[in-house]
Amino acid sequence: MADITRRFGWRHLRGAPTAHIRHHRSGRLVHDGPGLSFWYRSLTAALSEVPVDDRELAMTFHARTSDFQDVAVQATVTYRVSDPAVAAARLDFSIDPDTGVWRGAPLEQLSTLLTETAQQHALDVLARTSLSSALVDGVAAVRERVASGLAAEPRLPATGIEIVAVRVVALRPEPEVERALRTPAREQIQQEADRATYERRAVAVERERAIAENELASQIELARREEQLVEQRGTNARREAEEKAAADAVRAGAEAARTLRLTEAEATRTVQLAEAEATRNVRLAEAEADRQVKLAEAEATAARAVGAARAEAQSAWLRVHDEVDAATLHALTGTRLAENLPRIESVTVSPDVLTGLLAKLGGAGGSGESA
């Protein structure tokens, strides 16, 4: 749609690069071309806007095949206006000079023209084609027929229309027919899937059997190797025991030899110590005996000397006492007796004792005098 601006009773139109503008004033063509921009008066201007860009027309219609089956055709036609002057003359592309909006519906007219023309050629080719062939090769056949039919249609160049491309998207039967057609294929696919499943299961069973056989073989091999391992361990244990016994025997022999040598050395050392001790004891005994003999001889000599001295002293004492008179002896005896008596702290002399003692002393004195 053209961009129209109002200014003081004048209008300014600015067209798009893809829109062809035709401006007539008083029956004369004033402006003609795409992307124009100009001022005009709305009361005297007649404007047309023809799009010249490529346009896509999607169409969907139903057709009937040779076996009386209904199919839906989805197609797309790409076209453009190659001659805007012719198109503006054949179709109403005029726009309102104040708003720039088309007064009619030219694009709808073009859509109707193209759809009906394409549908006519598609119906013609599908009417002579069975449903199965239409579903297999119908897309290409319908596309070629619609493209050739639109290219040969004289009304389109007369309207200034050029066909750029034709595409047929799909040919679809009715849902019930489509389900019926899908059933054999689905059954076949299901059979193939079941067969593949069975084969896969068979392969899986075969693989499981092979795995089980491998596991059994592995277990048998493992048991055999364990038996060999046990046997080898027994052999190693026996060998180790034998080597240990031999080592123990060697060690025991060496220990016995060492013990014997130590015992012999200890016995020799003990004998030597005993001999040395005996020799030392003999020497000590001899020395002790010699000392005892000498001591005994010294003691005997001392005893003889002491005895001789005592005898001499006794002889001298006797000689002294033999020469002393009796009174002196009595005094000495009293003195000696007094020396040997225990210590007396106090003495109580009664008159009777004193009288008797004096009488004895007096008697003793009288007898002495008489003697």
PAKOL-430815 format. One record per residue (C-alpha): x, y negated, z; residue number from 1; residue in three letters. Coordinates in steps of 0.2 Angstrom, whole numbers. Example, Ala and Ser with C-alpha at 12.3 -4.5 7.8 and 13.67 -1.06 7.14 Angstrom:
REM PAKOL-430815
ATOM     c1     c2     c3    i   aa
ATOM     62     22     39    1  ala
ATOM     68      5     36    2  ser
This chain:
REM PAKOL-430815
ATOM     c1     c2     c3    i   aa
ATOM      0      0      0    1  met
ATOM      7    -17     -5    2  ala
ATOM     11    -30      8    3  asp
ATOM      1    -46      6    4  ile
ATOM      3    -62     15    5  thr
ATOM     -8    -77     16    6  arg
ATOM     -2    -95     15    7  arg
ATOM    -14   -110     12    8  phe
ATOM    -26   -102     -1    9  gly
ATOM    -11    -93     -9   10  trp
ATOM     -7    -74     -7   11  arg
ATOM     11    -67     -8   12  his
ATOM     12    -49    -13   13  leu
ATOM     28    -38    -10   14  arg
ATOM     28    -21    -17   15  gly
ATOM     38     -5    -13   16  ala
ATOM     51      1    -25   17  pro
ATOM     41     17    -28   18  thr
ATOM     25      7    -32   19  ala
ATOM     22      0    -50   20  his
ATOM     12    -17    -49   21  ile
ATOM      2    -24    -63   22  arg
ATOM     -5    -42    -61   23  his
ATOM    -18    -48    -73   24  his
ATOM    -24    -66    -73   25  arg
ATOM    -38    -72    -84   26  ser
ATOM    -36    -55    -94   27  gly
ATOM    -17    -58    -97   28  arg
ATOM     -4    -47    -89   29  leu
ATOM      7    -58    -79   30  val
ATOM     18    -46    -69   31  his
ATOM     22    -28    -73   32  asp
ATOM     35    -17    -64   33  gly
ATOM     40     -8    -48   34  pro
ATOM     45    -17    -32   35  gly
ATOM     39    -34    -38   36  leu
ATOM     36    -49    -26   37  ser
ATOM     26    -65    -32   38  phe
ATOM     13    -78    -27   39  trp
ATOM     -4    -78    -34   40  tyr
ATOM    -22    -84    -31   41  arg
ATOM    -34    -71    -25   42  ser
ATOM    -49    -78    -35   43  leu
ATOM    -40    -76    -52   44  thr
ATOM    -29    -61    -49   45  ala
ATOM    -33    -43    -54   46  ala
ATOM    -20    -31    -46   47  leu
ATOM    -16    -13    -49   48  ser
ATOM     -3     -2    -39   49  glu
ATOM      2     14    -46   50  val
ATOM     14     25    -36   51  pro
ATOM     28     32    -47   52  val
ATOM     37     43    -34   53  asp
ATOM     36     62    -34   54  asp
ATOM     20     69    -25   55  arg
ATOM     16     86    -18   56  glu
ATOM     -1     93    -20   57  leu
ATOM     -5    108    -10   58  ala
ATOM    -20    118    -16   59  met
ATOM    -29    134    -10   60  thr
ATOM    -42    143    -20   61  phe
ATOM    -50    160    -22   62  his
ATOM    -49    171    -38   63  ala
ATOM    -55    188    -43   64  arg
ATOM    -45    202    -50   65  thr
ATOM    -49    215    -63   66  ser
ATOM    -55    227    -50   67  asp
ATOM    -67    214    -42   68  phe
ATOM    -56    210    -27   69  gln
ATOM    -55    193    -20   70  asp
ATOM    -38    185    -17   71  val
ATOM    -33    169    -10   72  ala
ATOM    -20    159    -20   73  val
ATOM     -9    146    -11   74  gln
ATOM      1    135    -23   75  ala
ATOM     10    118    -23   76  thr
ATOM     11    106    -38   77  val
ATOM     24     92    -39   78  thr
ATOM     19     78    -51   79  tyr
ATOM     22     60    -54   80  arg
ATOM     15     46    -64   81  val
ATOM     27     44    -79   82  ser
ATOM     17     30    -88   83  asp
ATOM      9     18    -75   84  pro
ATOM      1      7    -88   85  ala
ATOM     -9     22    -95   86  val
ATOM    -13     29    -78   87  ala
ATOM    -19     12    -73   88  ala
ATOM    -30     11    -88   89  ala
ATOM    -37     28    -86   90  arg
ATOM    -39     29    -67   91  leu
ATOM    -44     15    -55   92  asp
ATOM    -28     10    -46   93  phe
ATOM    -34     -8    -43   94  ser
ATOM    -31    -15    -26   95  ile
ATOM    -40    -29    -16   96  asp
ATOM    -30    -45    -18   97  pro
ATOM    -33    -50      0   98  asp
ATOM    -29    -33      9   99  thr
ATOM    -19    -23     -4  100  gly
ATOM    -30     -8     -1  101  val
ATOM    -36      3    -16  102  trp
ATOM    -54     -1    -21  103  arg
ATOM    -56     17    -27  104  gly
ATOM    -48     34    -24  105  ala
ATOM    -36     37    -38  106  pro
ATOM    -25     50    -30  107  leu
ATOM    -41     61    -26  108  glu
ATOM    -45     60    -44  109  gln
ATOM    -28     66    -49  110  leu
ATOM    -29     80    -35  111  ser
ATOM    -45     86    -42  112  thr
ATOM    -39     86    -60  113  leu
ATOM    -23     95    -56  114  leu
ATOM    -32    108    -44  115  thr
ATOM    -46    112    -56  116  glu
ATOM    -33    114    -71  117  thr
ATOM    -21    125    -61  118  ala
ATOM    -36    135    -54  119  gln
ATOM    -43    138    -72  120  gln
ATOM    -26    145    -78  121  his
ATOM    -24    156    -62  122  ala
ATOM    -41    163    -63  123  leu
ATOM    -38    167    -81  124  asp
ATOM    -22    177    -77  125  val
ATOM    -29    186    -62  126  leu
ATOM    -45    191    -70  127  ala
ATOM    -35    203    -81  128  arg
ATOM    -24    209    -67  129  thr
ATOM    -28    223    -54  130  ser
ATOM    -26    219    -36  131  leu
ATOM    -11    230    -34  132  ser
ATOM     -2    222    -49  133  ser
ATOM     -7    205    -43  134  ala
ATOM      0    208    -25  135  leu
ATOM     17    215    -33  136  val
ATOM     20    203    -48  137  asp
ATOM      5    191    -47  138  gly
ATOM     15    177    -39  139  val
ATOM     27    175    -53  140  ala
ATOM     14    178    -66  141  ala
ATOM      2    165    -59  142  val
ATOM     17    152    -57  143  arg
ATOM     22    154    -75  144  glu
ATOM      4    154    -82  145  arg
ATOM      0    138    -71  146  val
ATOM     16    129    -76  147  ala
ATOM     13    133    -94  148  ser
ATOM     -5    128    -93  149  gly
ATOM     -2    112    -85  150  leu
ATOM     12    108    -97  151  ala
ATOM      0    111   -112  152  ala
ATOM    -14    102   -104  153  glu
ATOM    -17     87   -116  154  pro
ATOM    -27     77   -103  155  arg
ATOM    -12     75    -91  156  leu
ATOM     -1     66   -104  157  pro
ATOM    -16     56   -109  158  ala
ATOM    -18     50    -91  159  thr
ATOM      1     47    -89  160  gly
ATOM      4     62    -77  161  ile
ATOM     20     72    -78  162  glu
ATOM     22     89    -70  163  ile
ATOM     38     91    -61  164  val
ATOM     37    109    -53  165  ala
ATOM     24    122    -49  166  val
ATOM     26    134    -34  167  arg
ATOM     15    148    -29  168  val
ATOM     17    152    -11  169  val
ATOM      6    168     -9  170  ala
ATOM     -7    179    -15  171  leu
ATOM    -17    186     -1  172  arg
ATOM    -32    198     -2  173  pro
ATOM    -47    198     10  174  glu
ATOM    -42    204     28  175  pro
ATOM    -52    220     27  176  glu
ATOM    -43    224     10  177  val
ATOM    -27    219     17  178  glu
ATOM    -28    230     32  179  arg
ATOM    -34    245     20  180  ala
ATOM    -19    241      9  181  leu
ATOM     -7    241     24  182  arg
ATOM    -14    257     31  183  thr
ATOM     -4    269     19  184  pro
ATOM     11    259     20  185  ala
ATOM     10    258     39  186  arg
ATOM      6    277     40  187  glu
ATOM     22    280     29  188  gln
ATOM     32    268     40  189  ile
ATOM     25    277     55  190  gln
ATOM     29    294     48  191  gln
ATOM     47    287     44  192  glu
ATOM     48    281     61  193  ala
ATOM     42    297     69  194  asp
ATOM     54    307     58  195  arg
ATOM     68    295     63  196  ala
ATOM     63    297     81  197  thr
ATOM     63    316     79  198  tyr
ATOM     79    315     70  199  glu
ATOM     86    304     84  200  arg
ATOM     79    315     97  201  arg
ATOM     87    330     89  202  ala
ATOM    103    321     87  203  val
ATOM    102    316    105  204  ala
ATOM     98    334    110  205  val
ATOM    113    340    100  206  glu
ATOM    124    327    107  207  arg
ATOM    118    331    125  208  glu
ATOM    121    349    121  209  arg
ATOM    138    345    115  210  ala
ATOM    141    334    130  211  ile
ATOM    135    348    141  212  ala
ATOM    147    360    133  213  glu
ATOM    161    348    134  214  asn
ATOM    157    345    152  215  glu
ATOM    157    364    155  216  leu
ATOM    173    366    146  217  ala
ATOM    180    352    156  218  ser
ATOM    174    360    172  219  gln
ATOM    181    377    167  220  ile
ATOM    198    369    162  221  glu
ATOM    197    359    178  222  leu
ATOM    194    375    188  223  ala
ATOM    208    384    179  224  arg
ATOM    220    369    182  225  arg
ATOM    214    369    200  226  glu
ATOM    218    388    202  227  glu
ATOM    235    384    194  228  gln
ATOM    237    370    206  229  leu
ATOM    233    381    221  230  val
ATOM    245    394    215  231  glu
ATOM    258    381    212  232  gln
ATOM    255    374    229  233  arg
ATOM    256    391    237  234  gly
ATOM    273    394    228  235  thr
ATOM    279    377    233  236  asn
ATOM    274    381    251  237  ala
ATOM    282    398    251  238  arg
ATOM    298    390    243  239  arg
ATOM    297    376    255  240  glu
ATOM    295    388    270  241  ala
ATOM    309    399    263  242  glu
ATOM    320    384    261  243  glu
ATOM    315    378    278  244  lys
ATOM    319    395    286  245  ala
ATOM    335    395    277  246  ala
ATOM    339    378    283  247  ala
ATOM    333    382    300  248  asp
ATOM    344    397    300  249  ala
ATOM    359    387    294  250  val
ATOM    355    374    307  251  arg
ATOM    353    387    321  252  ala
ATOM    370    395    316  253  gly
ATOM    378    378    316  254  ala
ATOM    370    374    332  255  glu
ATOM    375    391    340  256  ala
ATOM    393    389    333  257  ala
ATOM    393    372    340  258  arg
ATOM    385    377    356  259  thr
ATOM    398    392    357  260  leu
ATOM    412    380    354  261  arg
ATOM    405    368    367  262  leu
ATOM    403    382    379  263  thr
ATOM    421    389    376  264  glu
ATOM    427    371    378  265  ala
ATOM    417    369    393  266  glu
ATOM    422    386    400  267  ala
ATOM    440    382    396  268  thr
ATOM    438    365    404  269  arg
ATOM    429    372    419  270  thr
ATOM    443    385    421  271  val
ATOM    456    372    420  272  gln
ATOM    447    361    432  273  leu
ATOM    445    376    444  274  ala
ATOM    463    381    442  275  glu
ATOM    468    363    445  276  ala
ATOM    455    362    460  277  glu
ATOM    462    378    467  278  ala
ATOM    480    372    465  279  thr
ATOM    475    356    473  280  arg
ATOM    465    365    487  281  asn
ATOM    480    377    489  282  val
ATOM    492    362    490  283  arg
ATOM    480    353    502  284  leu
ATOM    478    369    512  285  ala
ATOM    496    371    513  286  glu
ATOM    499    353    517  287  ala
ATOM    485    354    530  288  glu
ATOM    492    370    537  289  ala
ATOM    509    362    538  290  asp
ATOM    501    347    546  291  arg
ATOM    492    358    558  292  gln
ATOM    508    368    562  293  val
ATOM    517    352    564  294  lys
ATOM    503    344    575  295  leu
ATOM    502    360    585  296  ala
ATOM    521    360    587  297  glu
ATOM    520    342    592  298  ala
ATOM    505    345    604  299  glu
ATOM    514    360    611  300  ala
ATOM    530    350    613  301  thr
ATOM    520    336    621  302  ala
ATOM    510    348    632  303  ala
ATOM    527    356    637  304  arg
ATOM    534    338    640  305  ala
ATOM    518    333    649  306  val
ATOM    518    349    659  307  gly
ATOM    536    347    663  308  ala
ATOM    533    329    668  309  ala
ATOM    518    334    679  310  arg
ATOM    527    348    687  311  ala
ATOM    541    336    690  312  glu
ATOM    529    323    697  313  ala
ATOM    521    336    707  314  gln
ATOM    538    343    713  315  ser
ATOM    542    325    717  316  ala
ATOM    525    322    726  317  trp
ATOM    527    337    736  318  leu
ATOM    545    333    740  319  arg
ATOM    539    315    745  320  val
ATOM    524    322    756  321  his
ATOM    536    335    763  322  asp
ATOM    547    322    770  323  glu
ATOM    532    311    777  324  val
ATOM    525    314    794  325  asp
ATOM    507    319    797  326  ala
ATOM    500    302    801  327  ala
ATOM    505    295    785  328  thr
ATOM    498    310    776  329  leu
ATOM    481    307    785  330  his
ATOM    482    289    780  331  ala
ATOM    485    293    762  332  leu
ATOM    472    306    762  333  thr
ATOM    459    293    769  334  gly
ATOM    465    280    757  335  thr
ATOM    463    293    743  336  arg
ATOM    446    298    749  337  leu
ATOM    441    280    751  338  ala
ATOM    446    277    733  339  glu
ATOM    436    292    727  340  asn
ATOM    420    288    737  341  leu
ATOM    406    278    729  342  pro
ATOM    404    260    732  343  arg
ATOM    395    256    748  344  ile
ATOM    387    239    749  345  glu
ATOM    382    241    768  346  ser
ATOM    385    253    782  347  val
ATOM    375    255    797  348  thr
ATOM    384    264    811  349  val
ATOM    373    270    826  350  ser
ATOM    380    271    843  351  pro
ATOM    380    289    843  352  asp
ATOM    389    291    827  353  val
ATOM    402    278    833  354  leu
ATOM    404    287    850  355  thr
ATOM    407    303    841  356  gly
ATOM    419    296    828  357  leu
ATOM    429    287    842  358  leu
ATOM    429    303    852  359  ala
ATOM    435    312    837  360  lys
ATOM    448    299    834  361  leu
ATOM    453    299    852  362  gly
ATOM    454    318    852  363  gly
ATOM    464    318    836  364  ala
ATOM    476    305    844  365  gly
ATOM    478    315    860  366  gly
ATOM    482    331    851  367  ser
ATOM    495    321    841  368  gly
ATOM    503    314    855  369  glu
ATOM    504    331    863  370  ser
ATOM    511    338    848  371  ala
